[in-house]
């Protein structure tokens, strides 16, 4: 595992669910925006990015490990 300036094409962990795989791509996009590797959406703040990540982790507990691994990456 190493730094990648480009978005992921699939989840880093085997989630076994296409919906969670799609969410993993969205969450990695949030991580990249927070870290400054990707631009913020128009009108979006860093707090909005963190809130979006927290919502994903709250609504889908299976995504917590995926988001953790994405942050480490």
Backbone as a ProteinNet text record, in pm:
[ID]
protein_1_A
[PRIMARY]
XXXXXXXXXXXXXXXXXXXXXXXXXXXXXXXXXXXXXXXXXXXXXXXXXXXXXXXXXXXXXXXXXXXXXXXXX
[TERTIARY]
84.1	0	89.4	57.1	135.3	46.8	99.2	26.9	-10.5	-130.2	-176	-249.8	-204.5	-272.7	-403.1	-426.1	-547.1	-652.7	-779.1	-887.2	-877.1	-939.8	-943.8	-1038.5	-1014.7	-1106.9	-1193.5	-1155.2	-1231.4	-1193.2	-1267.3	-1239	-1105.5	-1044.8	-917.7	-939.5	-1054.9	-1091.4	-1200.6	-1214.6	-1323.3	-1450.1	-1538.8	-1661.2	-1776.8	-1772	-1873.7	-2009.9	-2014.6	-2141.8	-2115.6	-2181.5	-2157.9	-2189.7	-2290.1	-2325.2	-2211.1	-2152.4	-2041.2	-1916.8	-1898.4	-1785.6	-1798.3	-1919.8	-1942.6	-1918.2	-1965.7	-1943.7	-1795.2	-1718.8	-1575.5	-1507.3	-1554.3	-1498.3	-1533.6	-1656.7	-1699.1	-1620.1	-1599.3	-1527	-1380.6	-1319.4	-1180.7	-1171.2	-1271.7	-1276.3	-1281.1	-1356.6	-1361.4	-1224.2	-1159.2	-1026.4	-930.2	-935.4	-846.5	-876.4	-1004.6	-1039	-990	-1005.4	-961.7	-809.7	-737.5	-591.1	-534.7	-620.5	-574.1	-526.1	-543.9	-502.4	-605.3	-725.3	-831.9	-898.4	-954.9	-1019.9	-1154.2	-1191.1	-1322.2	-1429.3	-1548.3	-1660.5	-1696.9	-1763	-1801.4	-1887.9	-1845.8	-1920.4	-1896.1	-1808.1	-1781.5	-1665.2	-1677.7	-1569.4	-1508.6	-1395.9	-1334	-1427.2	-1501.2	-1597.1	-1704.7	-1747.9	-1846.1	-1790.4	-1663.7	-1598.6	-1593.1	-1553.3	-1546.3	-1685.7	-1785.4	-1922.8	-1968.9	-1937	-1975.1	-1910.5	-1782.7	-1714.4	-1776.4	-1806.5	-1866.9	-2004.6	-2082	-2213.2	-2200.9	-2105.5	-2084.1	-2051.6	-1962.2	-1922	-2035.1	-2118.6	-2230.2	-2339.8	-2373.5	-2481.8	-2442.1	-2314.5	-2266	-2145.5	-2168.7	-2057.2	-1951.2	-1988.9	-1891.9	-1789.1	-1818.8	-1728.8	-1620.8	-1632.4	-1537.4	-1395.3	-1377.4	-1242.9	-1190.6	-1278.9	-1239.5	-1190.7	-1264.1	-1224.9	-1092.8	-1076	-949.6	-831.2	-846.3	-738.8	-713.2	-819	-802.4	-722.6	-746.4	-671.7	-525.7	-498.4	-359.9	-290.8	-362.1	-305.2	-265.1
-115.8	0	123.1	219.3	341.4	456.4	577.5	697.8	691.1	737.7	743.8	875.4	957.8	1084.9	1069.2	951.1	929.2	856.1	871.4	804.5	652.2	585.9	439.4	390.4	270.5	209	103.1	66.3	-31.2	-15.6	-78.2	-67.7	-134.7	-92.5	-151.7	-283.8	-298	-422	-492.7	-620.2	-695.5	-672.8	-591.8	-556.6	-649.4	-712.7	-810.8	-752.3	-622.9	-558.1	-445.3	-448.1	-343.6	-202.2	-189.9	-58.3	-4.9	-93.1	-51.8	-22.1	-95.8	-67	74.5	111.8	246.6	350.6	322.5	414	429.1	323.6	331.2	429.9	437.3	533.3	676.2	694.9	826.6	867.6	772.6	805.4	838.5	768.5	800	937.9	974	1107.9	1212.3	1184.9	1274.7	1284.1	1171.2	1170.5	1254.2	1238.6	1315.8	1466.4	1501.6	1643.3	1699.1	1623	1670	1688.6	1596.4	1601.9	1702.4	1758.3	1856.2	1795	1664.3	1596.4	1614.9	1657.4	1687.3	1816	1888.5	2013.9	1991.7	2086.2	2082.2	2111.5	2056.8	2090.1	2236.3	2295.3	2436.1	2457.1	2549.6	2580.6	2483.1	2388.1	2287.1	2330.7	2304.1	2333.2	2202.1	2211.6	2091	2026	2107.3	2052.8	1970.4	2014.4	1938.7	1803.1	1800.8	1675.5	1578.3	1628.8	1544.1	1492.9	1578.8	1539.5	1429	1441.6	1339.5	1204.9	1207	1083	1022.5	1108.1	1058.9	997.7	1058.1	1002.8	865.2	850.9	720.7	615.7	648.8	553.7	525.7	625	606.3	519.9	547.3	474.8	334.1	314.8	185.5	141.4	75.9	35.1	-48.7	-121.9	-203	-115.4	12.6	104.2	161.8	142.3	203.3	154.9	26.7	-26.2	22.6	27.6	74.5	219.2	304.8	445.5	457.6	376.6	379	344	238.5	195.2	302.8	366.9	473.7	589.6	622.7	732.1	695.9	571.3	526.1	532.4	498.5	498.8	639.4
0	0	0	-87.8	-93.5	-137.6	-124.4	-163.7	-310.7	-339.3	-477.1	-498.1	-592.9	-616.4	-695	-750.8	-830.1	-747.5	-785.7	-711.7	-722.3	-630.2	-631.8	-740.3	-788.9	-884.2	-816.2	-693.6	-615.4	-468.5	-381.3	-238	-205.1	-96	-53.5	19.5	82.3	150.9	72	94.4	30.8	110.6	56.4	127.5	92.7	-23.2	-60.7	-92.9	-121.8	-150.5	-250	-365.1	-465.9	-414.8	-330	-274.5	-187.4	-106.4	-21.7	-104.7	-214.2	-303.6	-360.3	-399.8	-452.6	-342.6	-222	-109.6	-78.9	-97.4	-69.8	-164.6	-287.5	-382.6	-341.4	-293.4	-245.7	-120.9	-31.4	91.4	60.8	-33.7	-68.4	-132	-208.1	-265.8	-154.2	-49	67.6	134.3	150.8	213.1	129.6	-2.1	-89.3	-81.5	-74.3	-62.3	70.4	177	308.2	312.4	251.1	252.8	152.4	67.7	-29.7	-160.1	-176.4	-299.8	-410.8	-374.4	-471	-423.9	-516.6	-481.2	-413.6	-328.8	-265	-368.9	-346.4	-432.7	-409.7	-505.6	-494.3	-369.3	-285	-163.9	-49.3	-65.9	35.8	124.2	252.9	347.1	395.3	463.7	520.4	622.2	695.4	792.3	721.2	602.9	524.6	482.6	446.1	404.8	522.3	638.6	757.9	793.4	784.9	815.7	721.4	593.1	494.6	528.1	564.6	604.3	729.6	826	951.1	925.8	836.7	802.9	739	647.9	583.8	689	780.4	884.7	983.5	1008.5	1101.7	1039.6	915.2	848	805	776.8	727.3	810.1	924.1	1010.8	939	835.8	761.3	690.1	672.8	603.1	694.7	823.5	917.3	893.6	876.5	849.5	714.6	615.7	482.7	488.9	557.6	569.1	645.4	749	825.1	733.3	656.1	565.9	459.2	411.8	313.9	372.2	497.5	561.8	577.5	608.1	622.1	487	380	244.9	207.3
[MASK]
+++++++++++++++++++++++++++++++++++++++++++++++++++++++++++++++++++++++++

